[in-house]
Amino acid sequence: MIAFKFEKLKVWQKALDLADEIDKMTKTFPKEEIYVLTSQVKRAADSISMNIAEGSTGQSNPEFCRFLRYSLRSDIEVVNCLHLAIRRGYITEEIFQKHYQSCEEILIMISALIKSLN
């Protein structure tokens, strides 16, 4: 049973999957990063789906687009955090590419949704 409009959105589901994957990834980061990069990338990843959900229900199309743009920014922030993580040696190239690709797919999906609402 789906009670909320956003739960039907594939982009929201994909964003949830990314947030789970980022959470798993950060468990391997050094302890000194817990309040820095670990916290930042987890909050950014969580923010993608949260903004999609918040903007989707009971909002006008322009208002929903505003929240979708926040999601885009959070997605891009995750990409930047991935670059930091690989430069610092916390993740492998394979993990970087996997999450980078997910972020790219989410970016494309959010952009298409914005375009469809305008």
RONUSE-43128 format. One record per residue: residue number from 1; residue in one letter; x, y, z of N, C-alpha, C, O, CB in turn. Coordinates in steps of 0.02 Angstrom, whole numbers, plus 32768, in hexadecimal, padded with zeros to 4 digits. Atoms other than C-alpha are relative to their C-alpha. Glycine has a CB too. Layout:
BEGIN
nr, rest, nx, ny, nz, cax, cay, caz, cx, cy, cz, ox, oy, oz, cbx, cby, cbz
NUM, a, X, Y, Z, X, Y, Z, X, Y, Z, X, Y, Z, X, Y, Z
...
//
This chain:
BEGIN
nr, rest, nx, ny, nz, cax, cay, caz, cx, cy, cz, ox, oy, oz, cbx, cby, cbz
1, m, 802A, 7FC5, 8000, 8000, 8000, 8000, 802D, 803E, 8000, 8058, 8046, 802B, 7FD0, 8000, 803E
2, i, 7FDA, 7FC2, 8005, 8047, 80A7, 7FCB, 7FD3, 803A, 8013, 7FA0, 8047, 7FF2, 801D, 800A, 7FB8
3, a, 802A, 7FCB, 7FE5, 8003, 8139, 802E, 8015, 8046, 7FE9, 7FED, 8075, 7FE9, 8000, 7FFE, 804B
4, f, 7FE6, 7FBF, 8012, 8071, 81C7, 7FF1, 8018, 8001, 7FB8, 8034, 7FD0, 7F9F, 8039, 8013, 802F
5, k, 7FF0, 7FF8, 8046, 808E, 8207, 7F41, 804A, 7FF0, 7FF1, 8059, 7FCF, 7FBF, 7FF0, 8047, 7FE9
6, f, 7FB8, 8008, 800D, 814D, 8207, 7F4F, 8015, 7FB6, 8000, 8047, 7FA5, 7FE0, 8028, 8026, 8033
7, e, 7FEC, 8046, 7FFB, 8152, 814C, 7F77, 7FFC, 7FDD, 7FBC, 801B, 7FA9, 7FB2, 7FD4, 7FDC, 8032
8, k, 8006, 801C, 8044, 8122, 8129, 7EC1, 8039, 8016, 7FD3, 8043, 7FF9, 7F9E, 7FBD, 8014, 7FE1
9, l, 7FCC, 7FE4, 802A, 81B3, 818E, 7E7D, 803F, 7FD4, 8000, 805C, 7FC8, 8035, 8011, 8047, 8016
10, k, 7FC4, 802A, 8006, 8243, 8122, 7E3C, 803E, 8026, 8018, 806C, 8009, 8035, 800A, 7FE9, 7FB8
11, v, 7FC6, 7FD9, 7FEB, 82BC, 81B1, 7E5E, 8005, 8002, 804C, 803C, 8001, 8067, 7FFB, 8048, 7FE4
12, w, 7FFF, 8002, 7FB6, 828A, 81B3, 7F16, 801A, 7FBD, 8017, 8043, 7FB9, 8045, 7FB9, 800E, 801D
13, q, 7FE9, 8043, 7FEE, 82A3, 80F6, 7F20, 804B, 7FF9, 7FF4, 806E, 7FDB, 801D, 7FD9, 7FCB, 7FD9
14, k, 7FB9, 8003, 8010, 834D, 8106, 7ECC, 8029, 8029, 8031, 8060, 8015, 8045, 800C, 8019, 7FB7
15, a, 7FDE, 7FD6, 7FCE, 837D, 8192, 7F44, 8005, 7FDC, 8043, 8038, 7FE2, 8066, 7FDB, 8043, 8008
16, l, 7FFD, 8028, 7FC2, 8351, 8122, 7FD8, 8036, 7FCB, 7FFC, 805C, 7FC1, 802B, 7FBC, 7FDF, 800F
17, d, 7FCC, 8032, 8009, 83BF, 8099, 7F91, 8045, 801E, 8006, 8072, 8001, 8026, 7FF8, 7FDE, 7FBB
18, l, 7FBF, 7FDE, 7FFB, 844F, 8113, 7F7D, 8010, 8011, 8049, 8049, 8006, 805F, 8000, 8040, 7FD5
19, a, 7FF4, 7FEF, 7FBA, 843B, 814F, 8031, 8015, 7FC3, 8028, 8042, 7FC7, 8052, 7FC1, 801F, 801F
20, d, 7FEC, 803E, 7FDD, 8445, 809B, 806F, 8047, 7FEC, 7FED, 806E, 7FD8, 8019, 7FCF, 7FC7, 7FEE
21, e, 7FBD, 8012, 8017, 84E0, 807A, 8005, 8035, 8030, 801E, 806B, 801A, 8030, 8003, 8002, 7FB4
22, i, 7FD1, 7FD0, 7FE3, 8534, 811A, 8043, 800A, 7FF2, 804A, 8042, 7FF7, 8063, 7FE7, 8049, 7FF5
23, d, 7FFB, 8011, 7FB9, 850D, 80EA, 80F6, 8030, 7FC4, 800A, 805B, 7FC6, 8036, 7FBA, 7FEF, 801D
24, k, 7FD3, 803B, 7FFC, 8562, 8040, 80DB, 8048, 8014, 7FF1, 8076, 7FFF, 8013, 7FE9, 7FC9, 7FCF
25, m, 7FBD, 7FEB, 8014, 85F6, 8092, 8085, 8024, 8024, 8039, 805F, 8018, 8045, 7FFC, 802D, 7FC2
26, t, 7FE0, 7FD7, 7FCC, 8617, 810C, 8114, 8014, 7FD8, 803D, 803C, 7FF0, 8066, 7FD2, 8038, 8014
27, k, 7FEC, 8029, 7FC7, 8625, 807F, 8192, 8049, 7FEB, 7FFC, 8066, 7FD5, 802D, 7FD3, 7FC1, 8004
28, t, 7FB9, 8011, 8009, 86D3, 8060, 814A, 802E, 803D, 8008, 806B, 8036, 8008, 800B, 7FE0, 7FBB
29, f, 7FD7, 7FC3, 7FFA, 870D, 8115, 815E, 8023, 8002, 8044, 800B, 7FE4, 8075, 7FD4, 803F, 7FF7
30, p, 7FDD, 7FFA, 7FBF, 878C, 813F, 81E7, 7FD5, 8024, 8034, 7FAB, 804E, 8023, 8042, 8026, 7FF6
31, k, 8028, 7FE2, 7FC9, 8744, 8170, 8290, 8007, 804C, 8002, 7FD8, 806E, 8016, 8016, 7FE2, 8042
32, e, 7FF8, 7FB7, 7FFC, 878D, 8220, 8283, 7FD4, 8024, 7FCD, 7FCD, 8062, 7FD2, 804A, 8012, 7FF3
33, e, 802D, 7FE1, 8031, 8716, 823F, 81F1, 7FB6, 7FFE, 8015, 7F8B, 8018, 7FF2, 8007, 7FDE, 7FBC
34, i, 8046, 800A, 7FEC, 8678, 8215, 8254, 7FD7, 8041, 8003, 7F9C, 8041, 7FF1, 7FFD, 7FDE, 8044
35, y, 8025, 7FC1, 7FFB, 8649, 82CB, 8271, 800F, 802F, 7FC5, 7FF9, 8068, 7FC4, 8011, 8024, 8041
36, v, 7FED, 7FD7, 8039, 868F, 830A, 81CD, 7FE3, 7FE0, 7FC1, 7FA8, 7FE7, 7FB4, 804E, 8008, 7FFB
37, l, 8016, 801B, 8040, 8685, 82AD, 8127, 7FC9, 7FCC, 8007, 7F99, 7FCC, 7FE0, 803B, 7FE2, 7FDB
38, t, 8033, 8033, 7FF6, 8620, 821A, 8169, 7FBC, 8021, 800B, 7F8B, 800F, 7FEA, 8011, 7FD4, 803D
39, s, 803F, 7FDD, 7FF1, 859A, 828E, 81B0, 7FE7, 8026, 7FC3, 7FAC, 8025, 7FB4, 800A, 802F, 803B
40, q, 8013, 7FD6, 8039, 859B, 8300, 8118, 7FE2, 7FD7, 7FC7, 7FAD, 7FE9, 7FAD, 803D, 8026, 7FE6
41, v, 8018, 8027, 8039, 8587, 827A, 8093, 7FBF, 7FDB, 8011, 7F93, 7FD3, 7FE7, 8035, 7FCD, 7FEA
42, k, 803E, 8021, 7FEB, 8501, 821E, 80F7, 7FC5, 8031, 7FFF, 7F8E, 8020, 7FE8, 8008, 7FE0, 8045
43, r, 8035, 7FCE, 7FFF, 849C, 82BD, 8111, 7FEC, 8014, 7FB9, 7FB1, 801D, 7FAA, 8015, 803E, 8028
44, a, 800E, 7FED, 8046, 84AC, 82EC, 8059, 7FD8, 7FC9, 7FDD, 7FA8, 7FD6, 7FBA, 8041, 800E, 7FDA
45, a, 8023, 8038, 8020, 8476, 823E, 801F, 7FB9, 7FFA, 801A, 7F8B, 7FEE, 7FF3, 8027, 7FBF, 800D
46, d, 8043, 8004, 7FE3, 83E2, 823B, 8097, 7FD4, 8039, 7FE7, 7F98, 8031, 7FDC, 8003, 8002, 804D
47, s, 8024, 7FC4, 8015, 83B0, 82EA, 805F, 7FE1, 7FF9, 7FBB, 7FAE, 8019, 7FAD, 802F, 803B, 8002
48, i, 801B, 8008, 8043, 8393, 82B2, 7FAC, 7FB8, 7FE6, 8004, 7F8B, 8006, 7FE9, 802C, 7FD0, 7FD6
49, s, 8043, 801D, 7FFB, 82FE, 8243, 7FD5, 7FD2, 802B, 802C, 7F96, 8030, 801F, 8003, 7FB9, 801B
50, m, 8029, 7FD7, 7FD3, 82C2, 82B4, 8062, 7FE1, 803C, 7FDC, 7FA6, 804C, 7FE6, 8029, 8018, 803B
51, n, 801A, 7FC6, 8025, 82B0, 834B, 7FEF, 7FCE, 7FEB, 7FCB, 7F9D, 800F, 7FBE, 8039, 8027, 7FE0
52, i, 8031, 8019, 8030, 8258, 82E4, 7F6A, 7FBE, 7FF3, 8024, 7F89, 8008, 800C, 8019, 7FBF, 7FDE
53, a, 803D, 800F, 7FDA, 81DC, 82A7, 7FED, 7FDE, 8040, 8018, 7FA2, 8048, 800F, 8011, 7FD4, 803C
54, e, 801D, 7FC2, 7FE4, 81C3, 8351, 803F, 7FDF, 802B, 7FCA, 7FAA, 8047, 7FD6, 8036, 8028, 8023
55, g, 801B, 7FD5, 8034, 81A6, 83AB, 7F9B, 7FC6, 7FE3, 7FDA, 7FA0, 8008, 7FBA, 8035, 8011, 7FD1
56, s, 8031, 8021, 802C, 8133, 832C, 7F4D, 7FB8, 8003, 8018, 7F89, 8001, 7FF0, 8012, 7FB9, 7FF8
57, t, 8043, 8007, 7FE5, 809E, 832E, 7FC0, 7FE0, 8043, 8010, 7FF9, 806A, 8038, 8002, 7FD5, 803F
58, g, 8026, 7FC3, 7FF2, 8020, 83BB, 7FBD, 8020, 8040, 7FE9, 8011, 8075, 8002, 7FF2, 8004, 8049
59, q, 7FDC, 7FC5, 8018, 8091, 8430, 7F5E, 7FEC, 800F, 7FB8, 7FD7, 7FE2, 7F93, 804C, 7FF7, 8007
60, s, 8008, 7FED, 8046, 807C, 8490, 7EBD, 803D, 7FE7, 7FD9, 8070, 7FD5, 7FF6, 7FF8, 804E, 7FF8
61, n, 7FC7, 8016, 8029, 80EC, 845E, 7E2B, 803E, 802C, 800B, 8075, 8011, 8012, 7FED, 8001, 7FB7
62, p, 7FC4, 7FD7, 7FF4, 815F, 84F6, 7E43, 8020, 7FF2, 8045, 805D, 7FF3, 804C, 7FED, 804A, 7FFC
63, e, 7FE6, 800F, 7FBD, 816F, 84CC, 7EFD, 8023, 7FBC, 8000, 8059, 7FB4, 801D, 7FC7, 8001, 8034
64, f, 7FE1, 8042, 8005, 8193, 8415, 7ED6, 8043, 8005, 7FDC, 8074, 7FE6, 7FF0, 7FD1, 7FCF, 7FDA
65, c, 7FC1, 7FF6, 8025, 8218, 844C, 7E58, 8035, 801F, 802C, 8070, 800E, 8026, 7FF3, 802D, 7FC3
66, r, 7FD0, 7FE1, 7FD2, 8269, 84B6, 7EDE, 8021, 7FCA, 802C, 805E, 7FCA, 8035, 7FDE, 8036, 802D
67, f, 7FE5, 8036, 7FD7, 827C, 841D, 7F4E, 802A, 7FCF, 7FD7, 805B, 7FB4, 7FEF, 7FC7, 7FDB, 8024
68, l, 7FD9, 802C, 802B, 82B8, 83B4, 7EBC, 8045, 801F, 7FF2, 8076, 7FFA, 7FEC, 7FDB, 7FF4, 7FBD
69, r, 7FBF, 7FDF, 800A, 8341, 8435, 7E9F, 802C, 7FF9, 803F, 8069, 7FF2, 8039, 7FF6, 804B, 7FF0
70, y, 7FDA, 800E, 7FC3, 8374, 8420, 7F55, 801D, 7FB9, 7FFD, 8056, 7FAD, 8010, 7FD3, 8009, 8040
71, s, 7FE9, 8046, 8008, 837F, 8365, 7F32, 803B, 7FFC, 7FD1, 806B, 7FD8, 7FDD, 7FC7, 7FD3, 7FE7
72, l, 7FC8, 7FFF, 8030, 83EE, 8388, 7E9C, 8040, 8018, 8022, 8076, 7FFA, 8019, 7FF0, 802E, 7FC5
73, r, 7FC5, 7FE5, 7FDD, 8463, 83F0, 7F08, 801E, 7FCC, 8030, 805B, 7FC5, 8035, 7FEE, 8040, 8026
74, s, 7FE8, 8033, 7FD2, 846D, 8365, 7F89, 8022, 7FC7, 7FDB, 8054, 7FAC, 7FF2, 7FC7, 7FE5, 802A
75, d, 7FE2, 8034, 802A, 8491, 82E6, 7F00, 8047, 8014, 7FEB, 8075, 7FEC, 7FEE, 7FD4, 7FF2, 7FC2
76, i, 7FBF, 7FE6, 8015, 8520, 8352, 7EC1, 8030, 8003, 803C, 806C, 7FF7, 8034, 7FF9, 8047, 7FE1
77, e, 7FD7, 8000, 7FC3, 855F, 8364, 7F74, 801B, 7FBA, 800F, 8054, 7FB2, 8023, 7FD7, 801A, 803C
78, v, 7FE8, 8045, 7FF6, 8568, 82A6, 7F82, 8039, 7FF2, 7FD0, 806B, 7FD3, 7FE4, 7FC6, 7FCE, 7FF4
79, v, 7FCA, 800A, 8030, 85D1, 82A3, 7EE3, 8041, 8020, 8018, 8076, 8002, 8013, 7FEC, 801C, 7FBB
80, n, 7FC4, 7FDF, 7FE6, 8649, 8321, 7F2E, 801E, 7FD9, 803B, 805B, 7FD1, 803F, 7FF0, 8047, 8016
81, c, 7FE8, 8028, 7FC8, 8655, 82B9, 7FCD, 8022, 7FC0, 7FE8, 8053, 7FA9, 8006, 7FC7, 7FEF, 802F
82, l, 7FE0, 803B, 801D, 867C, 8220, 7F63, 8046, 8010, 7FE7, 8075, 7FE8, 7FF0, 7FD6, 7FE3, 7FC7
83, h, 7FBD, 7FEB, 8017, 870D, 827F, 7F14, 802F, 8008, 803B, 8069, 7FF4, 8037, 7FFB, 8043, 7FD8
84, l, 7FD6, 7FF8, 7FC5, 874E, 82AC, 7FC0, 8013, 7FBC, 801D, 804D, 7FB1, 802F, 7FDB, 802A, 8036
85, a, 7FF3, 8043, 7FE3, 873D, 81F8, 7FFC, 8034, 7FD9, 7FD8, 805F, 7FB8, 7FF5, 7FBE, 7FD8, 8004
86, i, 7FCF, 8025, 8028, 879E, 81B0, 7F6A, 8045, 8021, 8004, 8078, 7FFE, 8007, 7FE9, 7FFC, 7FB6
87, r, 7FBF, 7FDD, 7FFA, 8826, 8236, 7F75, 8022, 7FF1, 8042, 8060, 7FEE, 8046, 7FF6, 804C, 7FFA
88, r, 7FE4, 800E, 7FBD, 883C, 820E, 802E, 800C, 7FB5, 800A, 8025, 7FA1, 803F, 7FD2, 8019, 8036
89, g, 7FF3, 8047, 7FFC, 8845, 8154, 800A, 7FCE, 7FD8, 8029, 7FDE, 7FA1, 803F, 8043, 7FF5, 801D
90, y, 8033, 8022, 7FD7, 87A5, 8125, 8066, 7FD7, 7FCE, 7FD7, 7FBA, 7FA0, 7FF3, 7FD2, 8032, 8020
91, i, 8026, 802D, 802B, 8752, 80D0, 7FD0, 8029, 7FEE, 7FC3, 8059, 8011, 7FB1, 7FBC, 8021, 7FEB
92, t, 7FDE, 8017, 803D, 878A, 8071, 7F37, 7FE0, 8023, 7FC4, 7FAB, 8041, 7FC8, 7FFC, 7FB3, 7FF8
93, e, 801B, 7FE5, 8040, 8772, 80A9, 7E83, 7FBE, 7FDE, 7FEF, 7F90, 7FFE, 7FD5, 8033, 7FF6, 7FC7
94, e, 803D, 8026, 800F, 86EE, 8021, 7E71, 7FC4, 801C, 8028, 7F8E, 8026, 800D, 800A, 7FB5, 8010
95, i, 8036, 7FE4, 7FD6, 8686, 8065, 7F03, 7FEF, 8046, 7FE9, 7FB5, 8059, 7FE4, 8015, 8000, 804A
96, f, 800B, 7FBD, 801A, 869E, 8116, 7EC3, 7FD4, 7FFF, 7FC2, 7FA3, 8023, 7FBE, 8043, 8022, 7FF0
97, q, 8024, 8003, 8040, 8660, 80E8, 7E15, 7FB7, 7FE9, 800B, 7F8A, 8003, 7FEB, 8023, 7FD1, 7FD0
98, k, 8044, 801A, 7FF2, 85CA, 8087, 7E59, 7FD3, 8038, 801A, 7F9B, 8041, 8001, 8003, 7FC6, 8033
99, h, 8029, 7FCC, 7FE2, 858B, 8117, 7EC3, 7FFC, 803E, 7FD3, 7FC8, 8060, 7FD1, 801C, 8014, 8044
100, y, 8000, 7FC9, 802F, 85BC, 819A, 7E42, 7FCA, 7FF4, 7FCB, 7FA4, 8022, 7FB9, 8046, 8009, 7FDF
101, q, 8032, 8011, 8033, 8551, 8140, 7DC1, 7FB9, 8007, 801C, 7F8C, 801F, 7FFA, 800B, 7FB8, 7FE7
102, s, 8041, 7FF8, 7FE1, 84BE, 8139, 7E3A, 7FED, 8049, 8006, 7FB4, 805C, 7FF8, 7FFF, 7FDF, 8046
103, c, 800D, 7FB8, 7FFB, 84CE, 81F3, 7E59, 7FEF, 801F, 7FBC, 7FC3, 8049, 7FB7, 803D, 8025, 801E
104, e, 800D, 7FE7, 8043, 84D3, 8214, 7D9F, 7FBA, 7FEC, 7FE8, 7F97, 8015, 7FCB, 8035, 7FE5, 7FCE
105, e, 8043, 8017, 8012, 8435, 81AC, 7D83, 7FCB, 8028, 8024, 7F98, 803C, 8006, 7FF8, 7FB5, 8010
106, i, 8030, 7FD9, 7FD8, 83DB, 8208, 7E0F, 7FFC, 8047, 7FE5, 7FC5, 8063, 7FE0, 8014, 8001, 804A
107, l, 7FFF, 7FBD, 801C, 8411, 82AF, 7DC6, 7FD6, 8004, 7FC0, 7FAF, 8032, 7FB7, 8048, 8016, 7FF2
108, i, 8026, 8002, 803F, 83CA, 8280, 7D1C, 7FB5, 7FF8, 800E, 7F8C, 801A, 7FEE, 8019, 7FC6, 7FD4
109, m, 8047, 800C, 7FF0, 8327, 8242, 7D69, 7FE0, 803F, 801F, 7FA7, 8050, 800E, 7FF9, 7FC5, 8031
110, i, 801B, 7FC4, 7FE1, 830F, 82DD, 7DD5, 7FF8, 8037, 7FCB, 7FC6, 805A, 7FC9, 802D, 8019, 803A
111, s, 8003, 7FCC, 8035, 8336, 834F, 7D41, 7FC5, 7FF4, 7FD2, 7FA3, 8023, 7FBE, 8042, 8001, 7FD7
112, a, 8038, 8011, 802B, 82B7, 82F3, 7CD6, 7FBE, 800F, 8023, 7F8E, 8026, 8004, 8003, 7FB6, 7FEA
113, l, 803E, 7FF3, 7FDB, 8234, 8300, 7D5F, 7FF3, 804C, 8004, 7FBA, 8062, 7FFC, 8005, 7FE2, 8048
114, i, 8007, 7FB7, 8000, 8253, 83BC, 7D6F, 7FE6, 8018, 7FBD, 7FB7, 8040, 7FB9, 8044, 8022, 8010
115, k, 8014, 7FEC, 8044, 8243, 83CF, 7CB3, 7FB6, 7FEE, 7FF3, 7F92, 8014, 7FD3, 802E, 7FDE, 7FCC
116, s, 8046, 8016, 800B, 819E, 836D, 7CB2, 7FCE, 802A, 8028, 7F93, 802F, 8015, 7FF9, 7FB7, 8014
117, l, 802D, 7FD7, 7FD7, 8156, 83DF, 7D39, 7FFA, 8048, 7FE9, 7FCC, 806C, 7FFC, 8017, 7FFF, 8048
118, n, 8000, 7FBB, 8019, 817F, 8481, 7CDF, 7FD6, 8007, 7FC1, 7FD1, 803E, 7FA6, 8047, 8018, 7FF1
//
